[in-house]
Amino acid sequence: MFTVFLKINNINNSRFVINVPKVLEKRSVYRNFTKRVVGEVIGKQLNNLNNIHYDFSFKMKKIITRENKLLLEKEISQMIKDLQISQNQNHDQKNHS
């Protein structure tokens, strides 16, 4: 559904950009709906990150509809969980060094 690029930033909050190419959908109503839904889902999930702040760039590969919104939520939730696991592993490695 999307490609994400991320980088740890040094400011006190995470930031994100959502890119919905016009090639996916000519009508701006559907592109803007996609941006709003992705923004809502990300906003809910950002609280789960443990004091490490990222810059996210999402490039959408599909237009989000009401029907596939749950799939998007699952994918983003899984991505955040993977980031948490990665954070914990890096933190553990630094403490053992």
N, C-alpha and C positions, 0 to 999 in steps of 0.2 A: 503494500500500500504506500510505502514511503521509503526514502533513503534519508538517513540522518548523519550529520557530521557534528562532532562535538569536541569541545576543547575546555579544559579547566580554566576558569578566569580568576582574577585576584580581587574581585569586588564582592560586596556582601550579598549579592543576589544572583540568581540564574537568569539568563536572558534567552529568548528564542525567536527565531524567524521562521515563518511558514511561507514556502514558495509553492504556488499552484499555477503551473504553466497554462497559458491560454490554449495550448495544443490539446490539453485534456478536455476542456469545455469552453466553448465560445461565450456562453452566457455568464456574465459576472455574478448573477444571483447564486449560481451553484458553486462558483469558485469562492465567493465570500462565505457561503454556508460552510464549505469545507474548512476554510480558515477559522471560522468561529468555533466549529466543533473540535478541531484539533487543539485550538487554544484552550478551550474548556477542559479537555481531557488532560492536557499537559499541566495546566494549573492545579488540578486536583492531585496529580501525581508528584509534583515538585516537593510537596511537604515530606515525602518519603526519603528524600536525599539527606544524608547525614552531614550537614555543615560543609559540604564541598559544593562549590557553585560552578556551573557549566554555562557555556555558550552553545546553544543548540541551533542547528539549521536543518529544517525539515524540507525536503523536496518531495512533494506528493507525486505518486504514480497513478493514483485513482482519485476520482471525485467521491467524496463521502456523502452517503445518503442516510436516511433514517434507518434503512435496513442493515447497512454494514457498519453502523456506528459502534455496535458492541464489539465487532471484530477489531476495530481500531483501538478501542479501550483496552482490549486484551493485549494487543501488540505493544502498545506504549507501556502498559503496566509491566509486561515481561521485560521490556528494555530497561525500565527503571530498576527492577529487581536484579537484572544482570549487572547494572552499574553499581548497585549496593554490594553485591558479592565481590565485584572487582575492587571496590573501595576497601572492603574488609580484608581482602587478601593482601592488598598493597600495604595497608596499615599494619597487619600482622608481620609481614616481611620486614618492614622498617623497624618494628619493635624487637625482632629477633636478631637483627644485625648488630 
